[in-house]
Amino acid sequence: MLTHEYQARDGAHHLHPFTDFKALADQGSRVITHGEGVYIHDSEGNRILDGMAGLWCMNLGYGRRELVEAATAQLEQLPYYNTFFKTTHPPAVRLAEKLCALAPPHIQHVFFTGSGSEANDTVLRMVRRYWALKGRPEKHWVIGRENGYHGSTLAGMSLGGMAPMHGQGGPCVPGIAHIRQPYWFGEGRLDEAHGMSPEAFGQACAAALDDKIRELGAENVAAFIAEPVQGAGGAIMPPESYWPAVKAVLAKYDILLVVDEVICGFGRLGEWFGSQHYGLEPDLMPIAKGLSSGYLPIGGVLVGERVAETLVEEGGEFFHGFTYSGHPACAAVALRNLELLEAEGIVDRVRDDLGPYLAERWASLADHPIVGEARSLGLMGALELVADKATGQRFDKSLAAGNLCRDLCFTSGLVMRSVGDTMIIAPPLVIRREEIDELVELARHALDETARRLTRTAQTQEEPFA
């Protein structure tokens, strides 16, 4: 089938996520046909370096026969059975055991879901159930962060702090509040007359949590939920002062800590979980994405003993679950994925080799005329596009600089995502040094072309962009 035929059929019937349906139908979708390693291929024969690992999930990359074989073997033996009605099956048992072996020692239970969004729905149910069992149902408020992302179901969207989603999804689930995000480049530089240092800004953002807890009343607050690094919000890596200060705030109050590991889990930051990188001990950890390297959909919630003991010993029946909780084929693939990550030392390689190498090469883009900051951690990176490097002034929103750069990346053979005028990457964890070099050079090429086009636009408008 030719590309235009796929596009016509797609536009006629397929409503894509996070998409202007009409605009995409008019333009036509990009048709991806196959992939290998860190590359995908489209129907026009172009090979594209996938700098976003699909959607943060293809940790082992494309074309791993071991995962295909694990799925095939399980589908042939037991393609499906539920985990309701007092039943289980070997893949769910083995995966639960493996996850608890990899998790921090205080976590010994997991509840399976089909996605990260479902995992965060489960978190909200568990948090409120826990406090009800403790005889404190008034502790129902959950505090999240502005621009945080915890999925797009009603509960996930409500826990997250993305204004466009709230604008279309309201009324949100009640009892959820949001505080400022630890986004130094976007907000901390602009605080007060001359901006704040990253250290001071991190502490100020943690103080906002303390303020919100006292505003709501600590006796009413159930949990604080946050990503170790904000992924969909723009690969926002908090200042080093942030998480220690947050820990100090939470230590003063009887409040659960939920660390959303859907993106950072399974090696992205060079540890099995982002919580370990920051020295956190969460009560609940939503997981998904890299759990199966995207080969089949699966998610879950890793539950710390404080919560698990109460739910198990005092809770009776927990009226919550999904048809595909612990799906046999998905669980089998996830287990094989974790075994391969461990056997091949991939998480250690991200920490000790690939992460530092990406940091060095990625930082070289900071000298580009339209880059205000180049930051990275593990195998996650971001570039802030600016019109003026000296002041950090952004481009006029009408120019849609980030979208332009994103489209030019695709044209040159690279997937790099735009979040406003922040460009982000999160390549497969199996990327090699020479492929990191290629990624950086493709990014530089796209930046050069973005700058040229923006310059021409500004000259046409007789408003040079500095």
Protein Blocks (a to p, Z undefined) as FASTA:
>chain_A
ZZklmmmmmmmmmccehiafklmmmnopaddfbdehjbccdfkopacddfkgonopamno
ghiaklmmmmmmmmmmmmbacfehhiacfklmmmmmmmmmmmcfklcbdcddfbfklmmm
mmmmmmmmmmmmnopaklmbccddehiaebjbfklmmmpccfklmmmmmccdehiacddd
ddfklmmmmgcjkopafklmmmmmmmmmmmmmmmnopklpfbdcddfbacknnopacdfk
lmmmmmmmmmmpccdddddfklmgghlnopablklmnopacfbdcdefjlnnomagcddd
dddfklmmmmmmmnmpaddddfkgoiaklmmmmmmmmmmmmmnommmmmmmmmmmmmmmm
mmmmmmpmklcbdcdehjaddddddfblknopacdfklommlmmmmmmmmnopacddehj
accddddfkbcfklmmmmmmmmmmmmmmmmmmmmmmmmmnopaeZZ
